Amino acid sequence: MSKIPTFDFFQICMLYPKEKQLRYDSAYLKMAKEWAKLSHCTRKQVGALIVKDRMIISDGYNGTPTGYDNCCEDKKGDTHWYVLHAEANALTKIAKSNHNANGATLYITLSPCKECSKLILQAGIKRVVYIKAYKDNSGLDFLNQSGIELTKVENLNE
């Protein structure tokens, strides 16, 4: 007679929210990838969404400031100093709205640099979910030391 496996109710309750959260994380990251396609930058196209209370409250992609030519790189292929990162664009949109990022989650296709990490902390974002790590991990290190939850999701089940 084979034994029927038993599950602790607590184990089941703890597993389901993690699976459900991963589904939402993947969906928002897929949307951020689509948003990245709006960028006119040729070197990197990065997209970001800020979600609070299960609502998208802001979005952004890397690019030039309003009123500037949409060319992100110079003739040598170097990025112009004034190009804004996707998360900085998303955060500045919040500044123009009735929303705030306190307690929100940032979904971004490339992890934040050290400069944007300071903005993320100051904006009150509590969680950052990303697909790929930026070449310099100091931004992630700073966020981690600041108590912001970091989640890397590489497999989006596409």
C-alpha positions as CSV (number, residue, x, y, z in Angstrom):
1,M,0.0,0.0,0.0
2,S,1.6,3.3,-1.1
3,K,1.5,6.2,1.3
4,I,-0.3,9.3,0.3
5,P,2.0,12.3,0.6
6,T,0.9,14.8,3.2
7,F,1.5,18.5,3.2
8,D,1.7,20.9,6.1
9,F,-1.0,23.6,5.5
10,F,1.7,26.2,6.3
11,Q,4.0,24.8,3.6
12,I,1.2,25.1,1.0
13,C,0.3,28.6,2.1
14,M,3.9,29.8,1.9
15,L,4.5,28.1,-1.5
16,Y,1.5,29.6,-3.4
17,P,2.3,33.3,-2.7
18,K,5.8,32.8,-4.0
19,E,4.6,31.2,-7.2
20,K,2.0,33.8,-7.7
21,Q,4.5,36.6,-7.0
22,L,6.9,35.1,-9.6
23,R,4.0,35.1,-12.2
24,Y,3.4,38.8,-11.6
25,D,7.1,39.6,-11.5
26,S,7.5,37.8,-14.9
27,A,4.5,39.6,-16.4
28,Y,5.7,43.1,-15.3
29,L,9.3,42.4,-16.5
30,K,7.9,41.3,-19.9
31,M,6.1,44.7,-20.0
32,A,9.3,46.5,-19.1
33,K,11.0,44.7,-22.0
34,E,8.4,46.0,-24.3
35,W,8.8,49.5,-22.9
36,A,12.5,49.3,-23.5
37,K,11.8,49.0,-27.2
38,L,10.6,52.6,-27.2
39,S,14.2,53.8,-26.4
40,H,16.1,55.4,-29.3
41,C,19.4,54.4,-27.7
42,T,21.4,51.9,-29.8
43,R,23.9,50.6,-27.2
44,K,21.3,49.6,-24.6
45,Q,17.6,49.7,-24.4
46,V,16.3,49.6,-20.9
47,G,12.7,49.7,-19.6
48,A,11.3,50.3,-16.2
49,L,7.9,50.0,-14.5
50,I,7.0,51.2,-11.0
51,V,4.2,49.2,-9.4
52,K,2.4,50.0,-6.2
53,D,-0.7,48.2,-4.8
54,R,-0.8,46.1,-7.9
55,M,-1.1,49.2,-10.2
56,I,1.5,50.5,-12.6
57,I,2.0,54.1,-11.4
58,S,4.9,55.0,-13.7
59,D,7.0,53.8,-16.6
60,G,10.2,54.8,-18.2
61,Y,12.9,53.9,-20.7
62,N,16.4,55.2,-21.2
63,G,16.6,58.3,-23.5
64,T,17.3,62.0,-23.8
65,P,15.4,64.6,-21.8
66,T,12.3,66.2,-23.2
67,G,13.1,68.7,-26.0
68,Y,16.4,67.1,-26.9
69,D,17.2,65.2,-30.1
70,N,16.4,61.5,-29.6
71,C,20.0,60.5,-30.4
72,C,21.5,58.9,-27.3
73,E,25.1,58.3,-28.6
74,D,27.7,60.4,-30.3
75,K,29.5,59.6,-33.5
76,K,32.0,57.4,-31.6
77,G,29.2,55.4,-30.0
78,D,29.6,56.8,-26.6
79,T,26.4,57.7,-24.6
80,H,25.8,61.4,-24.2
81,W,26.2,62.5,-20.5
82,Y,22.6,63.8,-20.4
83,V,20.9,60.6,-21.3
84,L,18.5,59.6,-18.5
85,H,18.3,56.0,-17.3
86,A,14.9,54.2,-17.4
87,E,14.4,54.2,-13.7
88,A,15.3,57.9,-13.4
89,N,12.7,58.6,-16.1
90,A,10.1,56.6,-14.3
91,L,10.8,58.3,-11.0
92,T,10.7,61.8,-12.5
93,K,7.3,61.0,-14.0
94,I,6.0,60.2,-10.5
95,A,7.3,63.6,-9.3
96,K,4.9,65.2,-11.9
97,S,1.9,63.1,-10.8
98,N,-0.3,62.6,-7.8
99,H,1.5,59.3,-6.9
100,N,4.5,58.5,-4.8
101,A,6.8,55.5,-4.9
102,N,6.9,54.9,-1.1
103,G,6.6,51.1,-0.7
104,A,6.5,50.4,-4.4
105,T,8.3,47.8,-6.6
106,L,10.6,48.8,-9.4
107,Y,10.7,46.4,-12.4
108,I,13.6,47.0,-14.6
109,T,15.3,45.1,-17.5
110,L,18.9,46.0,-16.3
111,S,19.8,46.5,-12.6
112,P,20.3,50.1,-11.5
113,C,23.6,51.9,-11.5
114,K,25.0,53.4,-8.3
115,E,23.6,56.9,-9.1
116,C,20.1,55.6,-9.8
117,S,20.2,53.4,-6.7
118,K,20.4,56.5,-4.6
119,L,17.3,57.9,-6.2
120,I,15.5,54.5,-5.7
121,L,16.3,54.6,-2.0
122,Q,15.2,58.2,-1.6
123,A,12.0,57.6,-3.4
124,G,11.0,54.9,-0.9
125,I,11.0,51.9,-3.3
126,K,11.1,48.7,-1.2
127,R,11.7,46.1,-3.9
128,V,13.7,46.0,-7.2
129,V,13.1,43.1,-9.7
130,Y,15.5,42.9,-12.6
131,I,16.5,40.6,-15.5
132,K,20.2,41.3,-16.1
133,A,22.8,42.8,-13.8
134,Y,24.5,46.0,-14.8
135,K,28.3,45.7,-15.4
136,D,29.0,47.5,-12.1
137,N,27.3,45.8,-9.0
138,S,27.8,48.8,-6.7
139,G,24.2,49.9,-7.3
140,L,22.9,46.5,-6.2
141,D,25.3,46.4,-3.3
142,F,24.1,49.8,-2.1
143,L,20.4,48.8,-2.4
144,N,21.1,45.5,-0.6
145,Q,22.9,47.3,2.3
146,S,20.0,49.8,2.4
147,G,17.5,46.9,3.1
148,I,15.8,47.0,-0.3
149,E,14.7,43.6,-1.5
150,L,16.4,42.5,-4.7
151,T,15.1,39.8,-7.0
152,K,16.7,38.6,-10.2
153,V,14.4,36.9,-12.7
154,E,16.2,35.6,-15.7
155,N,13.7,33.1,-17.1
156,L,10.5,34.9,-18.1
157,N,8.9,31.8,-19.7
158,E,8.7,33.4,-23.1
